[in-house]
Each structure stands twice: as structure tokens, then as C-alpha cells.
Amino acid sequence: MSGMIPTNPGLDLLGHGLGFGVAALRGLGIVLQDNQANRKMEK
């Protein structure tokens, strides 16, 4: 069991990092879509 303890925080950080990355990519995608829609409206 003592061998498992050090790996858990690393996995938690990895999971949080991946979750944050996915959320950031989603946010970026939404912003890019909004920008494209705005450009079409201006024309």
C-alpha cells in the first residue's frame, strides 16, 4: 500500500490537468466560433 500513496496525487494532478486542458480547448473553440460568426455578420 505504501507504494501506491505517492502515485495518487500525481494521478489526481494529471486528471485535473487534462480536465482543465479540455475545458480550455472548449472555451477556445467557442470563442473562435463566436469570432467567425461576428465576421460573417459584419460582411
mmJSON file of the N, C-alpha and C atoms, coordinates in Angstrom:
{"data_MODEL":{"atom_site":{
"group_PDB":["ATOM","ATOM","ATOM","ATOM","ATOM","ATOM","ATOM","ATOM","ATOM","ATOM","ATOM","ATOM","ATOM","ATOM","ATOM","ATOM","ATOM","ATOM","ATOM","ATOM","ATOM","ATOM","ATOM","ATOM","ATOM","ATOM","ATOM","ATOM","ATOM","ATOM","ATOM","ATOM","ATOM","ATOM","ATOM","ATOM","ATOM","ATOM","ATOM","ATOM","ATOM","ATOM","ATOM","ATOM","ATOM","ATOM","ATOM","ATOM","ATOM","ATOM","ATOM","ATOM","ATOM","ATOM","ATOM","ATOM","ATOM","ATOM","ATOM","ATOM","ATOM","ATOM","ATOM","ATOM","ATOM","ATOM","ATOM","ATOM","ATOM","ATOM","ATOM","ATOM","ATOM","ATOM","ATOM","ATOM","ATOM","ATOM","ATOM","ATOM","ATOM","ATOM","ATOM","ATOM","ATOM","ATOM","ATOM","ATOM","ATOM","ATOM","ATOM","ATOM","ATOM","ATOM","ATOM","ATOM","ATOM","ATOM","ATOM","ATOM","ATOM","ATOM","ATOM","ATOM","ATOM","ATOM","ATOM","ATOM","ATOM","ATOM","ATOM","ATOM","ATOM","ATOM","ATOM","ATOM","ATOM","ATOM","ATOM","ATOM","ATOM","ATOM","ATOM","ATOM","ATOM","ATOM","ATOM","ATOM","ATOM"],
"id":[1,2,3,4,5,6,7,8,9,10,11,12,13,14,15,16,17,18,19,20,21,22,23,24,25,26,27,28,29,30,31,32,33,34,35,36,37,38,39,40,41,42,43,44,45,46,47,48,49,50,51,52,53,54,55,56,57,58,59,60,61,62,63,64,65,66,67,68,69,70,71,72,73,74,75,76,77,78,79,80,81,82,83,84,85,86,87,88,89,90,91,92,93,94,95,96,97,98,99,100,101,102,103,104,105,106,107,108,109,110,111,112,113,114,115,116,117,118,119,120,121,122,123,124,125,126,127,128,129],
"type_symbol":["N","C","C","N","C","C","N","C","C","N","C","C","N","C","C","N","C","C","N","C","C","N","C","C","N","C","C","N","C","C","N","C","C","N","C","C","N","C","C","N","C","C","N","C","C","N","C","C","N","C","C","N","C","C","N","C","C","N","C","C","N","C","C","N","C","C","N","C","C","N","C","C","N","C","C","N","C","C","N","C","C","N","C","C","N","C","C","N","C","C","N","C","C","N","C","C","N","C","C","N","C","C","N","C","C","N","C","C","N","C","C","N","C","C","N","C","C","N","C","C","N","C","C","N","C","C","N","C","C"],
"label_atom_id":["N","CA","C","N","CA","C","N","CA","C","N","CA","C","N","CA","C","N","CA","C","N","CA","C","N","CA","C","N","CA","C","N","CA","C","N","CA","C","N","CA","C","N","CA","C","N","CA","C","N","CA","C","N","CA","C","N","CA","C","N","CA","C","N","CA","C","N","CA","C","N","CA","C","N","CA","C","N","CA","C","N","CA","C","N","CA","C","N","CA","C","N","CA","C","N","CA","C","N","CA","C","N","CA","C","N","CA","C","N","CA","C","N","CA","C","N","CA","C","N","CA","C","N","CA","C","N","CA","C","N","CA","C","N","CA","C","N","CA","C","N","CA","C","N","CA","C","N","CA","C"],
"label_alt_id":[null,null,null,null,null,null,null,null,null,null,null,null,null,null,null,null,null,null,null,null,null,null,null,null,null,null,null,null,null,null,null,null,null,null,null,null,null,null,null,null,null,null,null,null,null,null,null,null,null,null,null,null,null,null,null,null,null,null,null,null,null,null,null,null,null,null,null,null,null,null,null,null,null,null,null,null,null,null,null,null,null,null,null,null,null,null,null,null,null,null,null,null,null,null,null,null,null,null,null,null,null,null,null,null,null,null,null,null,null,null,null,null,null,null,null,null,null,null,null,null,null,null,null,null,null,null,null,null,null],
"label_comp_id":["MET","MET","MET","SER","SER","SER","GLY","GLY","GLY","MET","MET","MET","ILE","ILE","ILE","PRO","PRO","PRO","THR","THR","THR","ASN","ASN","ASN","PRO","PRO","PRO","GLY","GLY","GLY","LEU","LEU","LEU","ASP","ASP","ASP","LEU","LEU","LEU","LEU","LEU","LEU","GLY","GLY","GLY","HIS","HIS","HIS","GLY","GLY","GLY","LEU","LEU","LEU","GLY","GLY","GLY","PHE","PHE","PHE","GLY","GLY","GLY","VAL","VAL","VAL","ALA","ALA","ALA","ALA","ALA","ALA","LEU","LEU","LEU","ARG","ARG","ARG","GLY","GLY","GLY","LEU","LEU","LEU","GLY","GLY","GLY","ILE","ILE","ILE","VAL","VAL","VAL","LEU","LEU","LEU","GLN","GLN","GLN","ASP","ASP","ASP","ASN","ASN","ASN","GLN","GLN","GLN","ALA","ALA","ALA","ASN","ASN","ASN","ARG","ARG","ARG","LYS","LYS","LYS","MET","MET","MET","GLU","GLU","GLU","LYS","LYS","LYS"],
"label_asym_id":["A","A","A","A","A","A","A","A","A","A","A","A","A","A","A","A","A","A","A","A","A","A","A","A","A","A","A","A","A","A","A","A","A","A","A","A","A","A","A","A","A","A","A","A","A","A","A","A","A","A","A","A","A","A","A","A","A","A","A","A","A","A","A","A","A","A","A","A","A","A","A","A","A","A","A","A","A","A","A","A","A","A","A","A","A","A","A","A","A","A","A","A","A","A","A","A","A","A","A","A","A","A","A","A","A","A","A","A","A","A","A","A","A","A","A","A","A","A","A","A","A","A","A","A","A","A","A","A","A"],
"label_entity_id":["1","1","1","1","1","1","1","1","1","1","1","1","1","1","1","1","1","1","1","1","1","1","1","1","1","1","1","1","1","1","1","1","1","1","1","1","1","1","1","1","1","1","1","1","1","1","1","1","1","1","1","1","1","1","1","1","1","1","1","1","1","1","1","1","1","1","1","1","1","1","1","1","1","1","1","1","1","1","1","1","1","1","1","1","1","1","1","1","1","1","1","1","1","1","1","1","1","1","1","1","1","1","1","1","1","1","1","1","1","1","1","1","1","1","1","1","1","1","1","1","1","1","1","1","1","1","1","1","1"],
"label_seq_id":[1,1,1,2,2,2,3,3,3,4,4,4,5,5,5,6,6,6,7,7,7,8,8,8,9,9,9,10,10,10,11,11,11,12,12,12,13,13,13,14,14,14,15,15,15,16,16,16,17,17,17,18,18,18,19,19,19,20,20,20,21,21,21,22,22,22,23,23,23,24,24,24,25,25,25,26,26,26,27,27,27,28,28,28,29,29,29,30,30,30,31,31,31,32,32,32,33,33,33,34,34,34,35,35,35,36,36,36,37,37,37,38,38,38,39,39,39,40,40,40,41,41,41,42,42,42,43,43,43],
"pdbx_PDB_ins_code":[null,null,null,null,null,null,null,null,null,null,null,null,null,null,null,null,null,null,null,null,null,null,null,null,null,null,null,null,null,null,null,null,null,null,null,null,null,null,null,null,null,null,null,null,null,null,null,null,null,null,null,null,null,null,null,null,null,null,null,null,null,null,null,null,null,null,null,null,null,null,null,null,null,null,null,null,null,null,null,null,null,null,null,null,null,null,null,null,null,null,null,null,null,null,null,null,null,null,null,null,null,null,null,null,null,null,null,null,null,null,null,null,null,null,null,null,null,null,null,null,null,null,null,null,null,null,null,null,null],
"Cartn_x":[0.836,0.0,0.867,2.001,2.848,3.38,3.488,3.967,2.911,1.641,0.56,0.368,0.699,0.424,1.074,2.354,2.968,2.361,1.779,1.273,-0.097,-0.863,-2.223,-2.273,-1.487,-1.514,-1.123,-0.182,0.239,-0.913,-1.648,-2.788,-3.874,-4.09,-5.095,-4.713,-3.432,-2.97,-3.107,-2.78,-2.881,-4.331,-5.238,-6.666,-7.159,-6.753,-7.18,-6.59,-5.339,-4.682,-5.399,-5.761,-6.468,-7.839,-8.529,-9.862,-9.777,-8.753,-8.57,-8.235,-7.381,-6.998,-8.2,-9.05,-10.249,-11.18,-11.347,-12.223,-11.669,-10.338,-9.711,-9.893,-9.726,-9.894,-11.333,-12.277,-13.697,-13.976,-13.433,-13.633,-13.046,-11.854,-11.211,-12.062,-12.593,-13.43,-14.655,-15.275,-16.472,-16.107,-14.979,-14.535,-14.26,-13.596,-13.286,-14.562,-15.534,-16.812,-17.521,-17.492,-18.123,-17.456,-16.129,-15.404,-15.775,-15.871,-16.231,-17.644,-18.563,-19.954,-20.005,-19.215,-19.199,-18.671,-17.65,-17.081,-18.114,-18.873,-19.897,-20.988,-21.328,-22.372,-21.914,-20.617,-20.095,-20.139,-19.901,-19.935,-21.387],
"Cartn_y":[-1.21,0.0,1.255,1.207,2.399,2.794,1.826,2.133,2.859,2.725,3.356,4.826,5.185,6.537,7.639,7.538,8.623,8.811,7.755,7.852,8.519,8.456,9.002,10.51,11.327,12.776,13.075,12.319,12.525,12.264,11.181,10.855,11.906,12.388,13.435,14.691,15.075,16.273,16.082,14.864,14.575,14.691,14.127,14.197,15.625,16.409,17.816,18.577,18.288,18.958,18.66,17.382,17.003,17.658,17.671,18.288,19.769,20.421,21.856,22.105,21.25,21.392,21.26,20.271,20.06,21.258,21.762,22.919,24.14,24.312,25.451,25.345,24.125,23.931,24.205,23.769,24.005,25.502,26.2,27.647,28.339,27.893,28.472,28.237,27.022,26.693,27.58,27.825,28.676,30.103,30.601,31.964,32.082,31.063,31.096,31.071,30.255,30.191,31.537,32.162,33.475,34.497,34.465,35.416,35.226,33.97,33.694,34.183,33.962,34.404,35.926,36.593,38.06,38.594,37.95,38.396,38.259,37.157,36.944,38.004,38.379,39.383,40.751,41.064,42.368,42.498,41.392,41.418,41.47],
"Cartn_z":[0.0,0.0,0.0,0.73,0.826,-0.552,-1.46,-2.808,-3.634,-3.245,-4.002,-3.63,-2.39,-1.888,-2.746,-3.117,-3.887,-5.282,-5.853,-7.222,-7.275,-6.199,-6.227,-6.48,-5.763,-6.037,-7.483,-8.017,-9.402,-10.362,-10.12,-10.983,-10.844,-9.622,-9.4,-10.179,-10.077,-10.787,-12.293,-12.758,-14.188,-14.636,-13.84,-14.172,-14.198,-13.189,-13.141,-14.333,-14.656,-15.778,-17.088,-17.29,-18.516,-18.561,-17.427,-17.359,-17.677,-17.109,-17.352,-18.823,-19.387,-20.789,-21.71,-21.434,-22.257,-22.141,-20.915,-20.695,-21.435,-21.381,-22.049,-23.565,-24.103,-25.546,-25.957,-25.12,-25.41,-25.414,-24.418,-24.328,-25.546,-25.956,-27.135,-28.369,-28.518,-29.67,-29.729,-28.583,-28.526,-28.929,-28.419,-28.747,-30.245,-30.809,-32.242,-33.067,-32.665,-33.388,-33.313,-32.139,-31.973,-32.891,-32.954,-33.801,-35.268,-35.714,-37.107,-37.386,-36.456,-36.628,-36.706,-35.87,-35.867,-37.197,-37.742,-39.017,-40.131,-40.111,-41.14,-41.025,-39.808,-39.588,-40.097,-39.911,-40.34,-41.856,-42.569,-44.04,-44.455],
"occupancy":[1.0,1.0,1.0,1.0,1.0,1.0,1.0,1.0,1.0,1.0,1.0,1.0,1.0,1.0,1.0,1.0,1.0,1.0,1.0,1.0,1.0,1.0,1.0,1.0,1.0,1.0,1.0,1.0,1.0,1.0,1.0,1.0,1.0,1.0,1.0,1.0,1.0,1.0,1.0,1.0,1.0,1.0,1.0,1.0,1.0,1.0,1.0,1.0,1.0,1.0,1.0,1.0,1.0,1.0,1.0,1.0,1.0,1.0,1.0,1.0,1.0,1.0,1.0,1.0,1.0,1.0,1.0,1.0,1.0,1.0,1.0,1.0,1.0,1.0,1.0,1.0,1.0,1.0,1.0,1.0,1.0,1.0,1.0,1.0,1.0,1.0,1.0,1.0,1.0,1.0,1.0,1.0,1.0,1.0,1.0,1.0,1.0,1.0,1.0,1.0,1.0,1.0,1.0,1.0,1.0,1.0,1.0,1.0,1.0,1.0,1.0,1.0,1.0,1.0,1.0,1.0,1.0,1.0,1.0,1.0,1.0,1.0,1.0,1.0,1.0,1.0,1.0,1.0,1.0],
"B_iso_or_equiv":[0.0,0.0,0.0,0.0,0.0,0.0,0.0,0.0,0.0,0.0,0.0,0.0,0.0,0.0,0.0,0.0,0.0,0.0,0.0,0.0,0.0,0.0,0.0,0.0,0.0,0.0,0.0,0.0,0.0,0.0,0.0,0.0,0.0,0.0,0.0,0.0,0.0,0.0,0.0,0.0,0.0,0.0,0.0,0.0,0.0,0.0,0.0,0.0,0.0,0.0,0.0,0.0,0.0,0.0,0.0,0.0,0.0,0.0,0.0,0.0,0.0,0.0,0.0,0.0,0.0,0.0,0.0,0.0,0.0,0.0,0.0,0.0,0.0,0.0,0.0,0.0,0.0,0.0,0.0,0.0,0.0,0.0,0.0,0.0,0.0,0.0,0.0,0.0,0.0,0.0,0.0,0.0,0.0,0.0,0.0,0.0,0.0,0.0,0.0,0.0,0.0,0.0,0.0,0.0,0.0,0.0,0.0,0.0,0.0,0.0,0.0,0.0,0.0,0.0,0.0,0.0,0.0,0.0,0.0,0.0,0.0,0.0,0.0,0.0,0.0,0.0,0.0,0.0,0.0],
"pdbx_formal_charge":[null,null,null,null,null,null,null,null,null,null,null,null,null,null,null,null,null,null,null,null,null,null,null,null,null,null,null,null,null,null,null,null,null,null,null,null,null,null,null,null,null,null,null,null,null,null,null,null,null,null,null,null,null,null,null,null,null,null,null,null,null,null,null,null,null,null,null,null,null,null,null,null,null,null,null,null,null,null,null,null,null,null,null,null,null,null,null,null,null,null,null,null,null,null,null,null,null,null,null,null,null,null,null,null,null,null,null,null,null,null,null,null,null,null,null,null,null,null,null,null,null,null,null,null,null,null,null,null,null],
"auth_seq_id":[1,1,1,2,2,2,3,3,3,4,4,4,5,5,5,6,6,6,7,7,7,8,8,8,9,9,9,10,10,10,11,11,11,12,12,12,13,13,13,14,14,14,15,15,15,16,16,16,17,17,17,18,18,18,19,19,19,20,20,20,21,21,21,22,22,22,23,23,23,24,24,24,25,25,25,26,26,26,27,27,27,28,28,28,29,29,29,30,30,30,31,31,31,32,32,32,33,33,33,34,34,34,35,35,35,36,36,36,37,37,37,38,38,38,39,39,39,40,40,40,41,41,41,42,42,42,43,43,43],
"auth_comp_id":["MET","MET","MET","SER","SER","SER","GLY","GLY","GLY","MET","MET","MET","ILE","ILE","ILE","PRO","PRO","PRO","THR","THR","THR","ASN","ASN","ASN","PRO","PRO","PRO","GLY","GLY","GLY","LEU","LEU","LEU","ASP","ASP","ASP","LEU","LEU","LEU","LEU","LEU","LEU","GLY","GLY","GLY","HIS","HIS","HIS","GLY","GLY","GLY","LEU","LEU","LEU","GLY","GLY","GLY","PHE","PHE","PHE","GLY","GLY","GLY","VAL","VAL","VAL","ALA","ALA","ALA","ALA","ALA","ALA","LEU","LEU","LEU","ARG","ARG","ARG","GLY","GLY","GLY","LEU","LEU","LEU","GLY","GLY","GLY","ILE","ILE","ILE","VAL","VAL","VAL","LEU","LEU","LEU","GLN","GLN","GLN","ASP","ASP","ASP","ASN","ASN","ASN","GLN","GLN","GLN","ALA","ALA","ALA","ASN","ASN","ASN","ARG","ARG","ARG","LYS","LYS","LYS","MET","MET","MET","GLU","GLU","GLU","LYS","LYS","LYS"],
"auth_asym_id":["A","A","A","A","A","A","A","A","A","A","A","A","A","A","A","A","A","A","A","A","A","A","A","A","A","A","A","A","A","A","A","A","A","A","A","A","A","A","A","A","A","A","A","A","A","A","A","A","A","A","A","A","A","A","A","A","A","A","A","A","A","A","A","A","A","A","A","A","A","A","A","A","A","A","A","A","A","A","A","A","A","A","A","A","A","A","A","A","A","A","A","A","A","A","A","A","A","A","A","A","A","A","A","A","A","A","A","A","A","A","A","A","A","A","A","A","A","A","A","A","A","A","A","A","A","A","A","A","A"],
"auth_atom_id":["N","CA","C","N","CA","C","N","CA","C","N","CA","C","N","CA","C","N","CA","C","N","CA","C","N","CA","C","N","CA","C","N","CA","C","N","CA","C","N","CA","C","N","CA","C","N","CA","C","N","CA","C","N","CA","C","N","CA","C","N","CA","C","N","CA","C","N","CA","C","N","CA","C","N","CA","C","N","CA","C","N","CA","C","N","CA","C","N","CA","C","N","CA","C","N","CA","C","N","CA","C","N","CA","C","N","CA","C","N","CA","C","N","CA","C","N","CA","C","N","CA","C","N","CA","C","N","CA","C","N","CA","C","N","CA","C","N","CA","C","N","CA","C","N","CA","C","N","CA","C"],
"pdbx_PDB_model_num":[1,1,1,1,1,1,1,1,1,1,1,1,1,1,1,1,1,1,1,1,1,1,1,1,1,1,1,1,1,1,1,1,1,1,1,1,1,1,1,1,1,1,1,1,1,1,1,1,1,1,1,1,1,1,1,1,1,1,1,1,1,1,1,1,1,1,1,1,1,1,1,1,1,1,1,1,1,1,1,1,1,1,1,1,1,1,1,1,1,1,1,1,1,1,1,1,1,1,1,1,1,1,1,1,1,1,1,1,1,1,1,1,1,1,1,1,1,1,1,1,1,1,1,1,1,1,1,1,1]
}}}
